[in-house]
Amino acid sequence: QVQLVESGGGLVQAGGSLRLSCAASGRTFSNYAMGWFRQAPGKEREFVTAISWSGGTTYYADSVKGRFTISRDNVKNTVYLQMNSLKSEDTAVYYCAAKYSRLSGVYSRVGEYDYWGQGTQVTVPS
């Protein structure tokens, strides 16, 4: 089992920044590719960004490309999501997810992930 705990969410004005963290425990963190997803009220959970086990490969949804940055620290067992130039449409619950993989790939579908955190709320008022 892998336990994932997100933190860093909150209320931020449009144009502002937040950094989310996701701390992992339970298994060897570097065996897992990681992803961030988000879910707004009344909408399906959607892909935001993903990173390979080594951090060497990243992938972003078009809606966040150039504004969000994913990174990971395999010593601290933590994955980060730096969010800049936030918009009202970024308002959602943000979830981190882990998929067992020692390949260099990244994964963008909800069903590909093995473990999920409980989520952290990000609110950007319009």
KEDREN-294672 format. One line per 8 residues: number of its first residue (from 1); for each residue x negated, y, z negated of C-alpha. Coordinates in Angstrom, 2 decimals. Last residue first. Layout:
BEGIN
NUM	X Y Z; ... $
//
This chain:
BEGIN
126	13.61 34.92 10.17; 12.40 33.43 6.93; 9.50 30.97 7.13; 10.12 28.06 4.79; 7.81 25.09 4.39; 9.06 22.26 2.21; 6.78 19.37 1.27; 7.37 15.73 2.13 $
118	7.66 12.45 0.24; 4.68 10.88 1.93; 4.88 8.20 4.59; 3.24 4.86 5.30; 3.00 2.52 8.28; 3.20 4.87 11.22; 4.01 3.88 14.79; 7.76 4.32 14.38 $
110	7.48 8.08 13.98; 5.74 8.47 17.32; 2.69 10.66 17.92; -0.31 8.43 17.36; -4.01 9.17 17.72; -6.70 6.99 19.20; -10.28 6.35 18.25; -9.57 2.85 17.02 $
102	-9.97 1.95 13.38; -6.24 1.95 12.89; -3.82 1.51 9.98; -1.27 4.28 10.39; -0.74 6.97 7.80; 1.91 9.68 7.56; 2.17 13.24 6.33; 5.53 14.90 6.04 $
94	6.55 18.52 6.45; 10.05 19.62 5.48; 11.06 22.32 7.89; 10.73 25.99 8.83; 8.37 26.21 11.81; 11.16 27.84 13.80; 10.85 30.92 11.62; 7.32 31.39 12.91 $
86	3.93 30.92 11.32; 0.91 32.60 12.85; -1.38 30.11 11.11; -0.85 26.61 9.78; -3.82 24.65 8.45; -2.82 21.03 8.03; -5.10 18.97 5.85; -5.85 15.28 5.36 $
78	-7.28 14.01 2.10; -9.22 11.00 0.93; -11.81 13.31 -0.69; -14.69 11.48 0.98; -12.76 10.93 4.21; -12.08 14.64 4.53; -9.54 15.33 7.23; -8.55 18.05 9.67 $
70	-5.46 19.26 11.46; -5.23 22.76 12.90; -2.08 24.71 13.65; -1.67 27.88 15.74; -3.34 27.07 19.06; -1.01 24.15 19.72; 2.01 24.30 17.45; 4.92 24.00 19.89 $
62	2.88 21.98 22.36; 2.59 19.17 19.84; -0.99 18.58 18.86; -3.59 15.84 19.22; -6.87 15.23 17.44; -9.79 12.91 18.06; -13.10 12.85 16.21; -11.57 12.95 12.75 $
54	-12.99 9.52 12.04; -9.67 7.78 11.43; -8.01 9.64 14.30; -6.01 12.82 13.82; -2.39 13.69 14.47; -0.20 16.74 14.99; 3.39 17.98 14.80; 5.66 15.06 15.68 $
46	9.36 15.44 15.04; 11.82 14.15 12.48; 15.30 14.50 13.87; 17.34 17.62 13.34; 20.21 18.63 11.08; 17.97 20.47 8.66; 14.39 20.66 9.99; 12.09 17.68 9.94 $
38	8.33 17.79 10.27; 5.56 15.40 11.17; 1.87 15.30 10.30; -0.30 12.39 11.30; -3.13 10.24 10.05; -5.22 7.44 11.49; -6.16 5.02 8.76; -9.16 2.87 7.95 $
30	-10.98 5.93 6.60; -8.53 6.09 3.70; -9.55 2.74 2.27; -6.44 1.70 0.36; -4.43 2.86 -2.64; -4.69 6.60 -2.51; -4.07 9.44 -0.09; -3.86 13.17 -0.72 $
22	-1.99 15.23 1.84; -2.78 18.92 1.93; -0.88 21.77 3.52; -2.50 25.09 4.28; -0.26 28.10 4.78; -0.49 31.19 6.95; 1.50 34.31 7.70; 2.94 35.65 10.93 $
14	6.48 35.23 9.70; 6.61 35.52 5.94; 5.74 32.57 3.75; 7.79 30.42 1.38; 6.18 27.24 0.16; 4.29 24.09 1.01; 0.87 23.31 -0.34; 1.26 19.70 -1.37 $
6	1.75 16.28 0.18; 1.29 13.01 -1.68; 0.58 9.80 0.20; 0.40 6.37 -1.41; -1.03 3.57 0.67; 0.00 0.00 0.00 $
//
